[in-house]
Amino acid sequence: MISNRYLKFITIFYVIILTYPSIAAEGTGMPQMVIPDFMPQLVWLLIIFTLLYFSMKFIALPRRAEIKSSRDLKIVNDWDKAEEIKNQMDAANKKHQEAIKLTNDKIKDLVNLINNKSIKDAEIKLEECQKNINQKIEQEKIKLEKEVKNFNKTIEKITSEAVESIIEKIYYTKPESTNLKKVVSKYAGTLNNE
């Protein structure tokens, strides 16, 4: 490869030298190729290159490096802040989820407490209602028994009167009411026992 480069360099050099008269001919060729003007061109090249080199090295590149380093530092700081904010958000989210879970548990406990209290209250009211119903049933039984006794007494009286009027109509005489009441009471007593 080194020989190949060397060969290319020699070829380019000979082409320039051989074509020099046509390139640098007075007035018609390229002014850069005029040999007497090479030296000032090289001096200006050296001056301009040196100025450009040192201005780039000491002015432009340090500013660029400073900008790049401040940018990198800002990126790192922003990244750290983003990580910190993300961690804070995760912690806040975790606390929020724990608060939600705690609130849900409290609500469930409260609902269970209210439900149990409602069940107990309902049982107490049911017992009170049952007692009231039993009392009313007993009162109604007592009333009914009294009414049955009154009915039995009344029915005996009505029966005695009816029997008396029937006997009177059949025999045209009024029977003794005491004997008649005894007979009716006897039969009414046997009916009550049955």
ABEGO torsion letter per residue (X at the ends): XAAAAAAAAAAAAAAAAAAAAAAABBGABBAAABAAAAAAAAAAAAAAAAAAAAAAAAAAAAAAAAAAAAAAAAAAAAAAAAAAAAAAAAAAAAAAAAAAAAAAAAAAAAAAAAAAAAAAAAAAAAAAAAAAAAAAAAAAAAAAAAAAAAAAAAAAAAAAAAAAAAAAAAAGBBBBAAAAAAAAAAAAAAAAAX
